[in-house]
C-alpha cells in the first residue's frame, strides 16, 4: 500500500525525493489510523485512500506550480533537431553519437552588428542552436548596443534573466505586476536580475558602445516584444484606441511602423 503511495507521488513530473518532506505528517497520520483500526471494511479503505490522495496532491501543488523546465533524467540529452518527433522539448540524440563538440559553442564570442533601427543586436545561445543545452534548463544571450541602442520592452515567458554588463553603461529596469518600476544604471561588472514574465528593457546611456551577457533559466526562454505584439498584429483598432486613449489615425501611424 505504502509503495503504491510512493509511486503515485514520485511519478509526478518535477517531483524530487526531498519534496516528499512536505508530506510525512500526512503519511504518518494515515498509518496510525490504519494500524489503530480494529477492522477496516472495503468502503472504509476506499474512503481513506481518496482522502489520502487528495491531501498528498494538495501538499504537492506548490512544488508543481513552481516548476519550470523539467529536470534531466540522465547525464545529458543532446537535442536531436533532425527528429520529427513532437514533444514538450526536444528528443535526445543517441548517446553513442554525442561528441564533445555538442557541449561547446562560439555563438557569443563575437560582437553582433548594431546597424538597425534600435542599434542593438541580441545573439542567443539556446537549445535550437546549441543542442547540448537540452534538458539543462539554461540558455544565454549576448547583447551588443550601439550608441543610444535599446533592447526594447519585452518579456521572457519561461525564464528569469540575470544580466552582466561587459562594457559601457546601461539604464535597465522591469515593471512589476503592480506597475511599479524598478530601474537603475549599470556599469561594467554590475549584475541585474529580471524576474520571469515581467516587462523589462535595457538602454545604452553611455557615450560609446555597450555590451552585456545574460543567462536565462530555461533552454527555450521565449521572447515577446511588447510594441510589435500590440501594433504589429491584427488586433482590432478599437481595442488599441480605447486602451491607449488615442485616435484611429494615431493607431494607424504606429501600426505602419511595425508592419511585417
N, C-alpha and C positions, 0 to 999 in steps of 0.2 A: 504493500500500500504506500509506504513512505517513498519507496523507489519510484513509484508512479508520479508522486507529487514532484519529486526532484526532476524527473524527466520533463514534466509539464513546464516547470519553471525554466530549466536550462535550455529548452528547445526554442525559447523566445529569442528573436534576433536582438543583438546588442546586450544580452544579459551576461554578466560575468559572475563567477562564483562568489566574489566578495559582495555582490549585490544581494546575495541571499541573507546578508546580515540585517536587511530590512525586515525579514520575515520570521526570525526564530521564535518570537513570542507567540506568533500565530500557530506555528507547528507544535510548540511545547503545549500550548493550551489544548490543541486538538488531541495530542497523545494522552494528556491527563484525563480528558473527558472519556476517551475510548477505554483507557485502562481501568477507570473507576466505575464504568457502567457494568452492572452485573450481566445484563443481556442486551444485545443490540439487534433489533429487527431490521429487515431489509429496508423498510421505509425510513427508519431512523438513520441508518447508514447513508442512504441516498441523500437525505436532508443535510447530514453533516458534511458530506462530500461537496454538495452545492455551496454550502456556507463557506467552507474552507477555500474552495476555488475562487469565490468572489473576493474574499479577504486577501488572498495571495495576489490576485491580479490587481486589486486596488493598491496594494503595497508596492507593486512594481510600476504603476503608472508614471511616477516621476522619472524613473530610470528610462522608460520607453520614450517619453515625450522629449527628453533632453538629448536623445541620441542624434548624431549627425551621420557621417559616413560609417558604414559598418566596420567592425574590427576585422583584421585579417585572420584567416583560419589556417594559414601556412606561413612559411618564412617569407615568401614573395609570390606575386601573381602578376608577372609582366603582361600587360594588356595585349591581347591578340586583336589588333584593329582590322585584320582581314576576315575575321569571323563574321558570319551572317546571323549569328545567334543574338537575339534581342533580350537583354536583361536589364535590371536596375544597376547599371555599372558596366563593366566590360569583362568578357571571359578571359581566362588565363592562357597564355602561350604554354605549350608543353614544356615541362621543366628541363627536359633534355636539350631543348632549343635555346634556352636562356644563356646569354653571354654577358660578360662584364660591361660591355658597351650599352646594355639595356639600362644600366644604373648611372650612366654618365650623360651629361648634356652640356652643350656650349651655347644654348639658346640665349642666355642672358649675358654673354661675355662682352658683346659689343654694343655701343650706343645705337639706338634707333633714330631714323630720320624724323625731324620735327617740322618739316616743311608742309604744314597743313593749317587749317583754319584755327585749331585750338593750340597749335605749336606744342604738341605733345605726342609721344609715342609710347604705347604700352605693349611690351613684349611679354607674352605669357608662356610659362612652362607648366603645362597641366597634363592630365592623363592622355590627352589626344595627341600631343606631340612629344611627350616624354613618358613612354609606356611603363617604365619602371616604377612610376608613382602609383600604379593601380593598387587599390585596397589600403594604401598607407594614410589616407585622409589628409594629405598636404599637397600644396602647389605653390608656385611663386610667380612673381611678375617683376619686371624691371620697367621703371617709368622714367623716361627722359623728357625734360622740359626745355623748350627754347625760351628766350626772354619773353616774359609775360605769359608763358604757357599755362594751360589749365587742364586738369583732368576733371571734367565737369561732374556735377552732382549725379551720383549713381548708387546702386545697391548691389550687394552680393547676397542673393537669397539663401545660399547654402554655406556661408563661411564667415568667420571672424577674420579680420585682417590686421596684421601688425606691420607698420611701415618703418623703415630705417633710412635716414637721409644720407646719401653717399656724397652729395655735393650741392652747394647752393643753399638757398633759404626758401622755405615753403610755408604758405599760410594754409593750414589744414583744419578740418573740422567735420563734425557729424551732428545730425539733428535727432533728438530722442523722439519717442512716440508722443511725448507731451509737448512737442515743438520747442524744446529747449536746445539752444545752440551751444555746443562745446567746441570752441575753436582757439587756435593758438598759432604762433610762428615757430617753426622748427629750423634748426641749422644742422650742419654736418655732424653726424654722430648721434642725433636725437632719435628717439623712438616714439611712436604714437600708435594707439590701438583703435580700430574702428569696429564697433560691435556688429555682429551678424545681422543682416537685413535692414540696417539703418542707412538713411541717405547720408553720403559723405562726399568729400571733394578734396582736391589739392590744387593750389595756385602758386606759381613761381613769382615771388615778390622780390627776388634779388636783382642785381644789375647784370648778371650773366646767366649762363645755362645752369640747370639743376638736374639732379638725378636721385632716384630713390629705389630701394629694393623693398618688396613686400612679400611676406609669407602669409598663406591663407589656409584655413583649417578644413579644406576639402580638396579632393583630387579634381573636382569639377565645380568650382565655387559659383559659376554663373555670373553674369554682369548685365545689368539693365540701366541704360542711360535714361534719366528722367524726362528730359525735354523731347528726345525723339519718340519715346514711348507714348507721350501725350499728343504731340503735334506732328509726328511722322506716321501716324496710323489713321485709320478711317473712323475715329471716334466722331460721333455726331457733333457738329459745330456748336449746337445749343448747350451741350454739356460743358464745353470749354468756355463759352461766353458767360454762362452763369457762375461757374466755379472761379474763374479768374476776373470776373467783372469787367469784361472787355467786349467791344462790339464785334460784329461779324467781319468787318474789314480788317481789324487788328488780328483776329484769328487767322484769316486767310494769309496775311502778310507773314505771320510766324510760321504757318504751315509750309509756305513756299520755301522757307529756309531749311526745312527738314524733309523736303520731298525726296523720295528714293532716287 
